[in-house]
């Protein structure tokens, strides 16, 4: 899960496994698999970068569980 910021400065936590696609139109919009639409302050690239970092952490734990925080 990654943390993102809504336009009202509320921090939300998003399950990246449920993100269908990310668009910039011009606001960054996340389309979720359940049909929800979430607009956030971060750029699409920031969303992608946070998703990659999260998945790298998950896979590292899968390979070596001793790396758990």
Secondary structure, 3 states (H helix, E strand, C coil): CEEEECCCCCEEEECHHHEEEEEECCCEEEEECCCCEEEECCCHHHHHHHHHHHHHHHHHHHHCHHHCC
